[in-house]
Amino acid sequence: MKPCEIAVIVPVYNAAAFLTACTDSIAAQKFDGFRCILVDDGSTDGSPALCDAIAAGDGRFLALHRLNRGVCAARTAGVQKARELGARWFAFCDADDLYHPELLDVLYTAALNSGLPLACCRYDTFTDAAPADGPAPENCKILRSPAHLDALLHDHAVDYGLWNKLYSADLLTDDMLDNGLAYNEDLLANWRAFSKADGCAFCDFAGYHYRQHAASASHRALPPQSIDDQRRAAAEIRATAPDAMRQSVNAFYYEKLVYLASMILRRANAGDYRVQLGELKIALTAGEKDPQLGRNPLLPKSIRLSAWLTLHAPRLWQWACRKFLKDRQ
Protein backbone atom coordinates (compact mmCIF):
# COMPACT_ATOMS: atom_id res chain seq x y z
CA MET A 1 0.00 0.00 0.00
CA LYS A 2 1.19 3.49 -0.87
CA PRO A 3 1.99 5.96 1.93
CA CYS A 4 -0.91 8.09 3.15
CA GLU A 5 -0.50 11.36 1.28
CA ILE A 6 -4.14 12.40 1.72
CA ALA A 7 -6.42 11.37 4.57
CA VAL A 8 -10.15 11.54 3.80
CA ILE A 9 -12.15 11.91 7.02
CA VAL A 10 -15.79 10.81 6.97
CA PRO A 11 -17.83 11.44 10.15
CA VAL A 12 -20.58 8.82 10.30
CA TYR A 13 -23.75 9.09 12.33
CA ASN A 14 -26.72 6.85 11.46
CA ALA A 15 -25.81 7.00 7.77
CA ALA A 16 -26.19 3.33 6.82
CA ALA A 17 -28.63 4.13 4.01
CA PHE A 18 -26.03 6.21 2.13
CA LEU A 19 -22.61 5.18 3.40
CA THR A 20 -21.79 2.50 0.83
CA ALA A 21 -22.43 4.87 -2.06
CA CYS A 22 -20.23 7.45 -0.36
CA THR A 23 -17.30 5.10 0.22
CA ASP A 24 -17.64 3.60 -3.28
CA SER A 25 -17.10 7.10 -4.71
CA ILE A 26 -14.02 7.54 -2.52
CA ALA A 27 -12.67 4.11 -3.45
CA ALA A 28 -13.00 5.05 -7.13
CA GLN A 29 -10.63 8.02 -6.85
CA LYS A 30 -8.03 8.40 -9.58
CA PHE A 31 -5.60 9.48 -6.86
CA ASP A 32 -4.90 6.35 -4.86
CA GLY A 33 -2.37 7.54 -2.29
CA PHE A 34 -5.08 8.09 0.27
CA ARG A 35 -6.49 6.50 3.40
CA CYS A 36 -10.12 7.01 4.34
CA ILE A 37 -10.97 7.21 8.05
CA LEU A 38 -14.59 6.39 8.87
CA VAL A 39 -15.38 7.90 12.26
CA ASP A 40 -18.49 6.27 13.69
CA ASP A 41 -19.89 8.84 16.10
CA GLY A 42 -21.96 6.55 18.30
CA SER A 43 -24.40 5.50 15.57
CA THR A 44 -27.46 3.50 16.61
CA ASP A 45 -28.33 2.05 13.19
CA GLY A 46 -26.27 -0.37 11.11
CA SER A 47 -23.47 2.14 10.51
CA PRO A 48 -20.92 0.67 12.98
CA ALA A 49 -21.01 -2.79 11.40
CA LEU A 50 -21.01 -1.27 7.92
CA CYS A 51 -17.92 0.80 8.70
CA ASP A 52 -16.14 -2.36 9.87
CA ALA A 53 -17.20 -4.27 6.74
CA ILE A 54 -15.97 -1.50 4.43
CA ALA A 55 -12.63 -1.37 6.23
CA ALA A 56 -12.30 -5.17 6.10
CA GLY A 57 -12.93 -5.16 2.36
CA ASP A 58 -10.52 -2.39 1.35
CA GLY A 59 -7.23 -1.77 3.15
CA ARG A 60 -7.33 1.93 2.29
CA PHE A 61 -10.27 2.33 4.70
CA LEU A 62 -10.23 2.10 8.47
CA ALA A 63 -12.97 2.50 11.07
CA LEU A 64 -12.93 4.35 14.37
CA HIS A 65 -15.76 3.95 16.88
CA ARG A 66 -16.54 6.63 19.45
CA LEU A 67 -19.28 7.69 21.82
CA ASN A 68 -21.52 10.31 20.28
CA ARG A 69 -19.93 13.75 20.65
CA GLY A 70 -20.98 15.48 17.45
CA VAL A 71 -19.51 16.10 14.04
CA CYS A 72 -16.74 18.49 15.17
CA ALA A 73 -15.30 15.99 17.63
CA ALA A 74 -15.63 13.21 15.06
CA ARG A 75 -13.71 15.19 12.44
CA THR A 76 -11.05 16.07 14.99
CA ALA A 77 -10.64 12.41 15.97
CA GLY A 78 -10.23 11.58 12.29
CA VAL A 79 -7.57 14.23 11.85
CA GLN A 80 -5.68 12.97 14.89
CA LYS A 81 -5.67 9.46 13.45
CA ALA A 82 -4.60 10.86 10.07
CA ARG A 83 -1.57 12.48 11.68
CA GLU A 84 -0.62 9.10 13.14
CA LEU A 85 -0.75 7.71 9.60
CA GLY A 86 1.59 10.46 8.38
CA ALA A 87 -0.97 12.19 6.17
CA ARG A 88 0.27 15.41 4.61
CA TRP A 89 -3.14 16.59 3.40
CA PHE A 90 -6.68 16.37 4.78
CA ALA A 91 -9.97 16.12 2.92
CA PHE A 92 -13.47 15.65 4.30
CA CYS A 93 -16.65 14.02 3.09
CA ASP A 94 -20.08 13.77 4.68
CA ALA A 95 -21.34 10.20 4.89
CA ASP A 96 -24.31 10.79 2.58
CA ASP A 97 -22.43 12.63 -0.17
CA LEU A 98 -20.31 11.62 -3.17
CA TYR A 99 -16.92 12.48 -4.65
CA HIS A 100 -16.21 13.09 -8.34
CA PRO A 101 -13.64 10.40 -9.29
CA GLU A 102 -10.99 13.04 -9.96
CA LEU A 103 -11.65 15.26 -6.94
CA LEU A 104 -8.57 14.36 -4.92
CA ASP A 105 -6.30 14.28 -7.96
CA VAL A 106 -7.39 17.71 -9.20
CA LEU A 107 -7.20 19.41 -5.81
CA TYR A 108 -3.88 17.80 -4.94
CA THR A 109 -2.32 18.84 -8.27
CA ALA A 110 -3.67 22.38 -7.90
CA ALA A 111 -2.28 22.71 -4.38
CA LEU A 112 1.17 21.42 -5.37
CA ASN A 113 1.40 23.51 -8.54
CA SER A 114 0.29 26.68 -6.77
CA GLY A 115 2.43 26.15 -3.69
CA LEU A 116 -0.60 26.99 -1.57
CA PRO A 117 -1.88 25.00 1.43
CA LEU A 118 -5.50 25.16 0.23
CA ALA A 119 -7.43 24.02 -2.83
CA CYS A 120 -11.16 23.86 -3.42
CA CYS A 121 -13.79 23.29 -6.10
CA ARG A 122 -17.47 23.83 -6.78
CA TYR A 123 -20.18 21.43 -5.66
CA ASP A 124 -23.61 20.48 -6.94
CA THR A 125 -26.69 19.07 -5.23
CA PHE A 126 -28.92 16.07 -5.86
CA THR A 127 -31.75 14.16 -4.23
CA ASP A 128 -32.17 10.75 -5.86
CA ALA A 129 -29.92 10.03 -8.84
CA ALA A 130 -26.37 11.32 -8.55
CA PRO A 131 -25.43 13.98 -11.13
CA ALA A 132 -23.19 13.03 -14.00
CA ASP A 133 -19.49 13.68 -13.45
CA GLY A 134 -18.30 16.48 -15.70
CA PRO A 135 -14.80 16.80 -17.13
CA ALA A 136 -12.08 17.82 -14.71
CA PRO A 137 -10.31 21.12 -15.44
CA GLU A 138 -6.72 21.25 -16.64
CA ASN A 139 -5.96 24.51 -14.83
CA CYS A 140 -7.05 26.31 -11.69
CA LYS A 141 -7.56 29.91 -10.62
CA ILE A 142 -5.33 31.31 -7.89
CA LEU A 143 -7.07 33.44 -5.28
CA ARG A 144 -4.39 35.44 -3.49
CA SER A 145 -4.96 36.94 -0.07
CA PRO A 146 -7.29 38.65 0.71
CA ALA A 147 -9.32 37.60 -2.35
CA HIS A 148 -9.62 34.06 -1.00
CA LEU A 149 -11.13 35.40 2.24
CA ASP A 150 -13.63 37.47 0.29
CA ALA A 151 -14.54 34.41 -1.79
CA LEU A 152 -15.08 32.31 1.33
CA LEU A 153 -17.62 34.81 2.64
CA HIS A 154 -19.41 35.77 -0.56
CA ASP A 155 -18.79 33.22 -3.34
CA HIS A 156 -21.09 30.20 -3.13
CA ALA A 157 -18.75 28.31 -5.47
CA VAL A 158 -16.13 28.34 -2.70
CA ASP A 159 -18.74 27.93 0.05
CA TYR A 160 -18.42 27.53 3.81
CA GLY A 161 -18.21 23.72 3.80
CA LEU A 162 -15.14 21.68 4.68
CA TRP A 163 -16.01 18.96 2.19
CA ASN A 164 -15.12 20.60 -1.14
CA LYS A 165 -11.60 21.51 -0.07
CA LEU A 166 -8.13 20.06 0.47
CA TYR A 167 -6.02 21.30 3.39
CA SER A 168 -2.34 20.99 4.17
CA ALA A 169 -1.81 19.08 7.41
CA ASP A 170 0.40 21.99 8.54
CA LEU A 171 -2.45 24.45 8.05
CA LEU A 172 -5.39 22.75 9.75
CA THR A 173 -5.34 22.40 13.54
CA ASP A 174 -7.56 20.51 15.95
CA ASP A 175 -8.92 23.67 17.55
CA MET A 176 -10.02 24.98 14.16
CA LEU A 177 -12.25 21.95 13.73
CA ASP A 178 -13.47 21.52 17.30
CA ASN A 179 -14.19 25.20 17.82
CA GLY A 180 -17.08 25.06 20.28
CA LEU A 181 -19.85 25.65 17.74
CA ALA A 182 -22.51 23.20 16.66
CA TYR A 183 -23.73 25.40 13.77
CA ASN A 184 -21.56 27.31 11.28
CA GLU A 185 -18.63 25.39 12.76
CA ASP A 186 -17.42 24.75 9.21
CA LEU A 187 -17.51 28.46 8.34
CA LEU A 188 -15.50 29.37 11.43
CA ALA A 189 -13.02 26.54 10.84
CA ASN A 190 -12.50 27.70 7.26
CA TRP A 191 -12.15 31.35 8.27
CA ARG A 192 -9.37 30.45 10.69
CA ALA A 193 -7.65 28.21 8.15
CA PHE A 194 -8.02 30.65 5.24
CA SER A 195 -6.71 33.46 7.46
CA LYS A 196 -3.44 31.54 7.94
CA ALA A 197 -3.01 30.86 4.21
CA ASP A 198 -1.61 33.19 1.56
CA GLY A 199 -4.32 32.14 -0.85
CA CYS A 200 -6.33 29.28 -2.30
CA ALA A 201 -6.31 27.37 -5.58
CA PHE A 202 -9.85 27.24 -7.01
CA CYS A 203 -10.72 24.44 -9.46
CA ASP A 204 -13.81 25.26 -11.49
CA PHE A 205 -15.68 21.95 -11.60
CA ALA A 206 -18.33 20.20 -9.51
CA GLY A 207 -16.00 17.87 -7.68
CA TYR A 208 -18.34 17.26 -4.77
CA HIS A 209 -21.92 16.00 -4.97
CA TYR A 210 -24.03 17.14 -2.00
CA ARG A 211 -27.05 14.95 -1.28
CA GLN A 212 -30.22 16.69 -0.09
CA HIS A 213 -32.81 14.66 1.78
CA ALA A 214 -35.19 15.07 4.69
CA ALA A 215 -32.50 14.46 7.32
CA SER A 216 -29.74 16.55 5.73
CA ALA A 217 -28.45 19.65 7.48
CA SER A 218 -30.05 22.04 5.00
CA HIS A 219 -33.50 20.62 5.74
CA ARG A 220 -33.42 20.07 9.50
CA ALA A 221 -35.29 22.37 11.84
CA LEU A 222 -32.76 24.19 14.00
CA PRO A 223 -32.93 24.96 17.72
CA PRO A 224 -32.40 28.49 19.08
CA GLN A 225 -28.74 27.61 19.69
CA SER A 226 -28.23 27.72 15.93
CA ILE A 227 -28.93 31.47 15.90
CA ASP A 228 -26.49 32.07 18.74
CA ASP A 229 -23.75 29.97 17.14
CA GLN A 230 -24.07 31.66 13.76
CA ARG A 231 -23.90 35.09 15.35
CA ARG A 232 -20.80 34.00 17.29
CA ALA A 233 -19.12 32.85 14.10
CA ALA A 234 -19.97 36.08 12.28
CA ALA A 235 -18.81 38.17 15.23
CA GLU A 236 -15.42 36.44 15.38
CA ILE A 237 -14.95 36.87 11.65
CA ARG A 238 -15.74 40.55 11.94
CA ALA A 239 -13.39 40.97 14.92
CA THR A 240 -10.44 39.19 13.32
CA ALA A 241 -10.63 40.40 9.73
CA PRO A 242 -7.62 42.23 8.27
CA ASP A 243 -8.07 45.90 7.49
CA ALA A 244 -8.16 45.20 3.76
CA MET A 245 -11.27 43.07 4.34
CA ARG A 246 -13.14 45.49 6.60
CA GLN A 247 -15.83 46.62 4.15
CA SER A 248 -16.38 43.10 2.80
CA VAL A 249 -16.62 41.57 6.27
CA ASN A 250 -19.02 44.23 7.53
CA ALA A 251 -21.30 43.54 4.55
CA PHE A 252 -21.12 39.83 5.34
CA TYR A 253 -21.90 40.47 9.02
CA TYR A 254 -24.97 42.62 8.34
CA GLU A 255 -26.22 40.18 5.72
CA LYS A 256 -25.87 37.37 8.27
CA LEU A 257 -28.05 39.31 10.74
CA VAL A 258 -30.72 39.75 8.08
CA TYR A 259 -30.54 36.08 7.09
CA LEU A 260 -30.88 34.89 10.69
CA ALA A 261 -33.91 37.11 11.25
CA SER A 262 -35.53 35.71 8.11
CA MET A 263 -34.75 32.17 9.26
CA ILE A 264 -36.68 32.82 12.47
CA LEU A 265 -39.61 34.53 10.79
CA ARG A 266 -40.14 31.75 8.26
CA ARG A 267 -40.77 29.17 10.97
CA ALA A 268 -44.08 28.29 12.61
CA ASN A 269 -42.42 28.26 16.04
CA ALA A 270 -40.92 31.75 15.69
CA GLY A 271 -42.07 32.48 19.24
CA ASP A 272 -39.37 30.15 20.53
CA TYR A 273 -36.83 32.64 19.21
CA ARG A 274 -38.18 35.81 20.85
CA VAL A 275 -34.90 36.59 22.59
CA GLN A 276 -32.78 35.93 19.50
CA LEU A 277 -35.08 37.93 17.20
CA GLY A 278 -35.09 40.85 19.62
CA GLU A 279 -31.29 40.88 19.73
CA LEU A 280 -31.09 40.70 15.94
CA LYS A 281 -33.48 43.64 15.55
CA ILE A 282 -31.42 45.71 17.99
CA ALA A 283 -28.26 44.98 15.97
CA LEU A 284 -30.02 45.69 12.67
CA THR A 285 -31.41 48.97 13.98
CA ALA A 286 -28.00 50.06 15.27
CA GLY A 287 -26.44 49.44 11.88
CA GLU A 288 -29.30 50.58 9.65
CA LYS A 289 -27.76 53.95 8.71
CA ASP A 290 -24.14 52.97 9.26
CA PRO A 291 -22.09 53.28 6.02
CA GLN A 292 -20.13 50.20 7.07
CA LEU A 293 -23.23 48.08 7.79
CA GLY A 294 -26.75 48.84 6.58
CA ARG A 295 -25.53 51.33 3.98
CA ASN A 296 -22.43 49.41 3.02
CA PRO A 297 -22.05 49.71 -0.78
CA LEU A 298 -21.16 46.00 -0.97
CA LEU A 299 -24.46 44.99 0.63
CA PRO A 300 -26.86 43.61 -2.01
CA LYS A 301 -30.00 45.66 -2.58
CA SER A 302 -32.14 42.63 -1.76
CA ILE A 303 -30.53 42.44 1.69
CA ARG A 304 -31.05 46.16 2.30
CA LEU A 305 -34.73 45.71 1.43
CA SER A 306 -35.01 42.64 3.65
CA ALA A 307 -33.44 44.56 6.56
CA TRP A 308 -35.89 47.44 6.09
CA LEU A 309 -38.85 45.07 6.01
CA THR A 310 -37.61 43.26 9.12
CA LEU A 311 -37.55 46.52 11.05
CA HIS A 312 -40.41 48.54 9.55
CA ALA A 313 -42.91 46.04 8.11
CA PRO A 314 -42.40 42.94 10.25
CA ARG A 315 -45.82 41.38 9.69
CA LEU A 316 -45.60 41.73 5.92
CA TRP A 317 -42.05 40.38 5.96
CA GLN A 318 -43.01 37.44 8.15
CA TRP A 319 -45.78 36.54 5.70
CA ALA A 320 -43.33 36.76 2.78
CA CYS A 321 -40.74 34.64 4.59
CA ARG A 322 -43.26 31.90 5.33
CA LYS A 323 -44.68 32.05 1.81
CA PHE A 324 -41.46 32.01 -0.18
CA LEU A 325 -38.62 30.80 2.06
CA LYS A 326 -39.51 27.14 2.45
CA ASP A 327 -36.22 25.72 3.72
CA ARG A 328 -35.71 25.26 7.47
CA GLN A 329 -39.34 25.81 8.31
C-alpha angles and dihedrals in degrees: 000000000000119000116271104263094159126028115203110204118203117184108208126200119161091326100135093125093062107020099093092054089049095050092043088059090050092047089053094060117135087219105070103178091096140104121208118214114202108201110198104204099202096296118189098199128065094294098104094055091042092053090052092048093050091049091048091052099048123033092209089069128070132179130224121190122204141164112265110277102145137264097292093056091044092053091047091052089051092051091049090053090046090056089053087055091052096246114175096192135036129212129175136211131182113233095244097047135083138230126224105241091245098043098107094039094051096045093044092050091047092050094048095045093048095043088227126132093226136060130169143170141197124275135208133205134233140171111196116356116039115244119255115266110249125211116287116242122250094213138031137214118245116223107197122200125309093016091068090056091050090050092051091056101038112018113083089197088068093036132177096271126111093213102075094053143077120217132196111241087232091057104047118069132189094246091055090060100037095045101149097260127113094190127044086010088135092053092051092045090051093046091055093045095044090048090060094049128081091222147317135256110230119203112199103221137091097259095158127055113206115203117216119201139142094279098043120115094251091058103040121106108245129222122232089265088072091066092049093048094049091050090050091052093048092047093053091048090051092047096049102039118122117248091253088062098046099107093042093048093047090053089050091049095051092045089053090054090052092047093050091050090051090048089057096044094051093060128088091224095053088135089072087066099052094123094046094046091049091052091048092051091050090052092045092049092049091053100037096103097025111119088216095051125017093016096037107140090223092058110104115245090237090059092048089052092047090051091051092049091048091056104032107026103027098156093050091046093048090053091050092048092052092044100048109017101071101163119096094012 
